[in-house]
Amino acid sequence: AIVEDIQKMATQLDPVALASVRDSALARFRLSLDSPDAVADVIGGFTWGGRDADAIETFYANYAEVTPDDVRRVVDTWFHPDNLVVATLSAKEGE
């Protein structure tokens, strides 16, 4: 049911709604930079592994160019029943 809903959303994705999600994500990111610790955490996360602080700008520039076709392509590639791992978790008896 989850895969079906994701595929349905991807095929009916409105470009205006996608733009709104992108704008909202960027605004949340900017608003999260509200302290020196928050800024340091973001820079540390983006520069870990040898990248420089410009990786932040590159990430959001690339993010801003995501299209509904990109979303559909990713959903078709990764949210396909053949690519899923299903696990069942249960407690031990008596717990």
Backbone as ProteinMPNN parsed JSONL, in Angstrom:
{"seq_chain_A": "AIVEDIQKMATQLDPVALASVRDSALARFRLSLDSPDAVADVIGGFTWGGRDADAIETFYANYAEVTPDDVRRVVDTWFHPDNLVVATLSAKEGE", "coords_chain_A": {"N_chain_A": [[0.823, -1.196, 0.0], [1.975, 1.212, 0.742], [3.977, 1.586, -1.211], [2.351, 1.771, -3.473], [0.96, 4.155, -2.902], [3.079, 6.009, -2.88], [3.938, 5.81, -5.546], [1.613, 6.691, -6.811], [1.471, 9.361, -5.876], [3.776, 10.365, -7.091], [3.14, 10.241, -9.807], [1.151, 12.069, -9.988], [2.22, 14.495, -9.354], [2.281, 17.879, -8.801], [3.799, 20.599, -10.402], [3.792, 23.147, -9.202], [3.242, 22.573, -6.534], [5.526, 21.075, -5.959], [7.489, 23.058, -6.221], [6.743, 24.647, -4.082], [7.311, 22.933, -1.929], [10.101, 22.744, -2.217], [10.826, 25.454, -1.795], [9.923, 25.767, 0.82], [11.552, 23.934, 2.181], [14.068, 25.118, 1.85], [13.633, 27.519, 3.199], [13.146, 26.519, 5.814], [15.67, 25.444, 6.304], [17.289, 27.759, 6.278], [16.159, 29.14, 8.438], [16.903, 27.454, 10.458], [19.477, 28.058, 11.014], [20.162, 29.454, 13.439], [21.916, 29.889, 15.484], [25.375, 29.983, 16.602], [26.24, 27.347, 17.09], [24.425, 25.838, 15.556], [25.063, 26.677, 12.969], [27.72, 25.803, 12.839], [27.307, 23.025, 13.052], [25.949, 22.508, 10.625], [27.836, 23.325, 8.69], [29.9, 21.588, 9.382], [28.683, 19.116, 8.804], [28.311, 19.31, 6.023], [30.905, 19.667, 5.11], [32.268, 17.469, 5.894], [34.197, 14.736, 4.917], [35.802, 15.927, 3.043], [34.699, 17.92, 1.429], [34.092, 21.428, 0.641], [32.775, 24.451, 2.203], [31.211, 25.531, 0.219], [29.732, 23.478, -0.725], [27.261, 23.5, 0.466], [25.809, 25.539, -0.833], [25.848, 24.441, -3.395], [24.382, 22.08, -2.985], [21.763, 23.089, -2.364], [21.284, 24.549, -4.699], [21.193, 22.5, -6.596], [19.048, 21.078, -5.54], [16.997, 22.892, -5.95], [16.514, 22.576, -8.609], [15.155, 20.252, -9.045], [12.761, 18.351, -10.745], [9.317, 17.409, -11.495], [9.536, 15.178, -13.195], [12.031, 14.165, -12.423], [11.44, 13.288, -9.836], [9.544, 11.288, -10.407], [11.196, 9.519, -11.841], [13.036, 8.706, -9.864], [11.289, 7.526, -8.014], [10.28, 5.441, -9.616], [12.618, 3.984, -9.93], [13.628, 3.37, -7.307], [11.503, 2.907, -5.492], [10.23, 0.439, -5.964], [8.611, -2.686, -5.925], [10.434, -4.849, -6.289], [12.782, -3.861, -5.281], [12.614, -3.61, -2.584], [13.077, -4.283, 0.895], [11.586, -6.28, 3.177], [10.77, -6.469, 6.514], [9.822, -8.124, 9.493], [9.05, -7.37, 12.732], [8.94, -8.459, 16.049], [8.07, -8.779, 19.49], [9.672, -10.767, 22.017], [8.111, -13.66, 23.371], [6.232, -13.121, 26.29], [7.29, -10.693, 26.955]], "CA_chain_A": [[0.0, 0.0, 0.0], [2.861, 2.378, 0.806], [4.588, 1.74, -2.534], [1.301, 2.251, -4.373], [0.704, 5.568, -2.613], [4.235, 6.789, -3.34], [3.885, 5.85, -7.007], [0.476, 7.543, -7.167], [1.874, 10.749, -5.647], [4.785, 10.745, -8.078], [2.525, 10.429, -11.127], [0.234, 13.21, -9.922], [2.96, 15.589, -8.72], [2.048, 19.199, -9.357], [5.026, 21.403, -10.37], [3.642, 24.247, -8.241], [3.389, 21.975, -5.206], [6.944, 20.732, -5.799], [8.207, 24.323, -5.983], [6.413, 25.06, -2.722], [8.083, 22.075, -1.025], [11.505, 23.17, -2.31], [10.955, 26.752, -1.127], [9.735, 25.548, 2.246], [12.752, 23.263, 2.705], [15.135, 26.111, 1.916], [13.304, 28.45, 4.284], [13.401, 25.827, 7.09], [17.11, 25.353, 6.468], [17.803, 29.085, 6.656], [15.695, 29.457, 9.792], [17.583, 26.591, 11.429], [20.804, 28.613, 11.276], [19.835, 30.489, 14.412], [22.93, 29.983, 16.53], [26.684, 29.541, 16.127], [26.302, 25.879, 17.109], [23.665, 25.325, 14.412], [25.869, 26.953, 11.771], [28.864, 24.894, 12.876], [26.821, 21.679, 12.741], [25.657, 22.422, 9.193], [29.104, 23.378, 7.951], [30.588, 20.33, 9.655], [28.035, 18.044, 8.059], [28.528, 19.455, 4.589], [32.324, 19.617, 4.756], [32.807, 16.173, 6.262], [34.548, 13.953, 3.732], [36.663, 16.659, 2.126], [34.065, 18.998, 0.67], [34.213, 22.731, 1.29], [31.493, 25.032, 2.604], [30.412, 25.8, -0.983], [28.855, 22.32, -0.946], [25.92, 23.877, 0.93], [25.177, 26.259, -1.945], [25.667, 23.481, -4.491], [23.28, 21.2, -2.613], [20.478, 23.761, -2.516], [21.113, 24.883, -6.117], [20.732, 21.261, -7.24], [17.733, 20.788, -4.973], [16.042, 23.81, -6.57], [16.282, 22.188, -9.998], [14.43, 18.975, -9.107], [11.51, 18.463, -11.493], [8.42, 16.266, -11.302], [10.094, 14.021, -13.908], [13.087, 13.604, -11.572], [10.787, 12.57, -8.743], [8.98, 10.062, -10.984], [12.299, 8.621, -12.179], [13.556, 8.141, -8.616], [10.265, 6.619, -7.48], [10.259, 4.238, -10.458], [13.856, 3.24, -9.728], [13.903, 2.916, -5.948], [10.306, 2.478, -4.776], [9.667, -0.643, -6.767], [8.55, -3.862, -5.042], [11.624, -5.703, -6.414], [13.914, -3.23, -4.591], [12.289, -3.417, -1.178], [13.358, -5.308, 1.896], [10.489, -6.283, 4.137], [11.135, -7.127, 7.765], [8.767, -8.191, 10.49], [9.612, -7.311, 14.076], [7.99, -8.816, 17.107], [8.671, -8.95, 20.808], [9.737, -12.145, 22.486], [6.961, -14.025, 24.19], [6.354, -12.798, 27.698], [7.79, -9.315, 27.164]], "C_chain_A": [[0.865, 1.257, 0.0], [3.488, 2.639, -0.562], [3.562, 2.279, -3.524], [1.019, 3.727, -4.152], [1.851, 6.452, -3.08], [4.216, 6.911, -4.855], [2.745, 6.745, -7.484], [0.838, 9.016, -6.994], [2.849, 11.219, -6.711], [4.163, 10.997, -9.447], [1.602, 11.639, -11.15], [0.903, 14.455, -9.34], [2.772, 16.894, -9.486], [3.333, 20.022, -9.273], [4.962, 22.563, -9.379], [3.811, 23.733, -6.816], [4.843, 21.607, -4.942], [7.763, 21.985, -5.509], [7.953, 24.816, -4.562], [7.189, 24.25, -1.695], [9.552, 22.488, -1.034], [11.72, 24.484, -1.569], [10.84, 26.615, 0.384], [10.964, 24.897, 2.876], [13.901, 24.251, 2.838], [14.875, 27.104, 3.048], [13.552, 27.805, 5.649], [14.897, 25.72, 7.364], [17.668, 26.688, 6.946], [17.398, 29.453, 8.085], [16.39, 28.61, 10.851], [18.965, 27.121, 11.801], [20.693, 29.762, 12.278], [20.821, 30.603, 15.575], [24.284, 29.566, 15.949], [26.822, 28.021, 16.096], [25.587, 25.281, 15.904], [24.449, 25.52, 13.121], [27.053, 25.991, 11.713], [28.457, 23.461, 12.534], [26.574, 21.504, 11.248], [26.946, 22.416, 8.382], [29.883, 22.087, 8.158], [30.008, 19.177, 8.862], [28.307, 18.109, 6.568], [29.999, 19.34, 4.2], [32.981, 18.302, 5.145], [33.091, 15.386, 4.991], [35.31, 14.742, 2.688], [36.014, 17.742, 1.292], [34.297, 20.324, 1.372], [32.819, 23.301, 1.564], [30.623, 25.399, 1.401], [29.486, 24.636, -1.315], [27.428, 22.618, -0.503], [25.16, 24.566, -0.202], [24.904, 25.316, -3.113], [24.488, 22.563, -4.215], [21.938, 21.878, -2.869], [20.242, 24.244, -3.942], [20.616, 23.66, -6.881], [19.323, 20.904, -6.798], [16.659, 21.637, -5.656], [15.701, 23.42, -8.007], [15.558, 20.846, -10.146], [13.082, 19.21, -9.786], [10.591, 17.296, -11.152], [8.915, 15.011, -12.031], [11.213, 13.359, -13.108], [12.479, 12.765, -10.451], [10.22, 11.25, -9.259], [10.076, 9.047, -11.296], [12.852, 7.952, -10.922], [12.555, 7.162, -8.005], [10.237, 5.329, -8.289], [11.492, 3.359, -10.234], [13.929, 2.602, -8.346], [12.692, 2.411, -5.186], [9.539, 1.468, -5.615], [9.671, -1.888, -5.883], [9.784, -4.773, -5.117], [12.818, -5.154, -5.647], [13.695, -3.081, -3.09], [12.728, -4.597, -0.325], [12.252, -5.198, 2.936], [10.938, -7.067, 5.359], [9.936, -7.106, 8.703], [9.444, -8.251, 11.861], [8.54, -7.69, 15.075], [8.759, -8.994, 18.41], [8.734, -10.432, 21.142], [8.523, -12.42, 23.353], [7.234, -13.666, 25.642], [6.902, -11.408, 27.971], [6.712, -8.307, 26.88]], "O_chain_A": [[0.536, 2.245, -0.656], [3.527, 3.78, -1.021], [3.88, 3.155, -4.328], [0.856, 4.476, -5.115], [1.618, 7.534, -3.619], [4.452, 7.992, -5.394], [2.9, 7.478, -8.46], [0.545, 9.832, -7.868], [2.756, 12.353, -7.183], [4.617, 11.881, -10.174], [1.304, 12.174, -12.219], [0.217, 15.369, -8.883], [3.075, 16.982, -10.677], [3.91, 20.142, -8.192], [5.977, 22.921, -8.78], [4.449, 24.383, -5.988], [5.342, 21.8, -3.833], [8.638, 21.968, -4.643], [8.858, 25.343, -3.916], [7.673, 24.798, -0.705], [10.178, 22.573, 0.022], [12.677, 24.621, -0.807], [11.567, 27.265, 1.134], [11.369, 25.267, 3.978], [14.629, 24.225, 3.83], [15.798, 27.482, 3.77], [14.1, 28.446, 6.545], [15.343, 25.882, 8.5], [18.432, 26.737, 7.91], [18.194, 30.007, 8.843], [16.458, 29.006, 12.015], [19.555, 26.683, 12.788], [21.083, 30.894, 11.992], [20.576, 31.334, 16.535], [24.34, 28.881, 14.928], [27.444, 27.468, 15.189], [26.079, 24.33, 15.296], [24.493, 24.626, 12.276], [27.352, 25.432, 10.658], [29.172, 22.765, 11.813], [26.94, 20.481, 10.668], [27.119, 21.587, 7.489], [30.462, 21.552, 7.213], [30.744, 18.356, 8.313], [28.509, 17.081, 5.922], [30.308, 18.952, 3.073], [34.125, 18.045, 4.77], [32.268, 15.388, 4.075], [35.455, 14.282, 1.556], [36.695, 18.421, 0.524], [34.654, 20.357, 2.55], [31.81, 22.698, 1.198], [29.412, 25.561, 1.552], [28.554, 24.793, -2.104], [26.482, 22.044, -1.043], [24.015, 24.222, -0.494], [23.849, 25.388, -3.744], [23.684, 22.295, -5.108], [21.068, 21.302, -3.522], [19.089, 24.34, -4.36], [19.72, 23.771, -7.718], [18.502, 20.473, -7.608], [15.551, 21.163, -5.91], [14.704, 23.888, -8.557], [15.372, 20.365, -11.264], [12.358, 20.145, -9.447], [11.039, 16.301, -10.583], [8.731, 13.899, -11.535], [11.337, 12.134, -13.11], [12.952, 11.667, -10.158], [10.394, 10.209, -8.625], [9.909, 7.853, -11.046], [13.108, 6.748, -10.927], [12.937, 6.091, -7.534], [10.177, 4.241, -7.717], [11.414, 2.135, -10.336], [14.258, 1.422, -8.226], [12.838, 1.56, -4.309], [8.36, 1.642, -5.922], [10.641, -2.122, -5.162], [10.145, -5.402, -4.122], [13.77, -5.888, -5.384], [14.522, -2.482, -2.403], [12.744, -5.745, -0.77], [12.023, -4.128, 3.5], [11.427, -8.191, 5.246], [9.139, -6.167, 8.691], [10.309, -9.094, 12.102], [7.383, -7.289, 14.955], [9.946, -9.32, 18.413], [7.961, -11.24, 20.626], [7.98, -11.517, 23.989], [8.333, -13.883, 26.154], [6.966, -10.992, 29.128], [6.943, -7.104, 27.0]]}, "name": "protein", "num_of_chains": 1, "seq": "AIVEDIQKMATQLDPVALASVRDSALARFRLSLDSPDAVADVIGGFTWGGRDADAIETFYANYAEVTPDDVRRVVDTWFHPDNLVVATLSAKEGE"}
